[in-house]
Amino acid sequence: DLPVPSALDVGPDGNIYVGFLSAFPFPAGSARVEAWSPAGELVATYGGLTGVTDVLVGEDGTIYAVELATAFGDTGWEANAGRVVVVSEAGIAAVAEGLNFPYGIAMSPDGMLAVSVNSAFVEPGAGEVIWVDPASVGEIMAPAATEEAAG
């Protein structure tokens, strides 16, 4: 499916988490995050995402993914359609929605999420970093299509 790896993080469990943008024309739900063991075995796949640009695994093991936008149309990525989500075996839950082209994510020592927005398709100097409270996680919206690797 020609996935494009776009991000990675190492979780507290030692697994490597890789985010994938997906291939053009970026169909909604075609991106994913994969978890790989230190031995190089696929542990889990969290699907149903769109345009993943970054992934962060918190100290508690929570997996956050940044979606540049949730739709790609005739004129490209849709503005103000990005989001930060938590992915798990249970599904996908939004933390922040309606973001304009978010790209990167980091966690501060107090547990707040720093998210870069206006990362593309905007006037020079429009980029900024916003703070997102991870406690604002909403309801699980869709199955993340998690698959355990056979082993």
Secondary structure, DSSP 8 states (H G I E B T S, - for coil): ----EEEEEE-TTS-EEEEE---TT--TT-EEEEEE-TTS-EEEEEEEESSEEEEEE-TT--EEEEES-S-EETTEE-TT-EEEEEEETTEEEEEEEEESS---EEE-TTS-EEEEE--SSS-TT--EEEEE-GGG---EEE----EE---
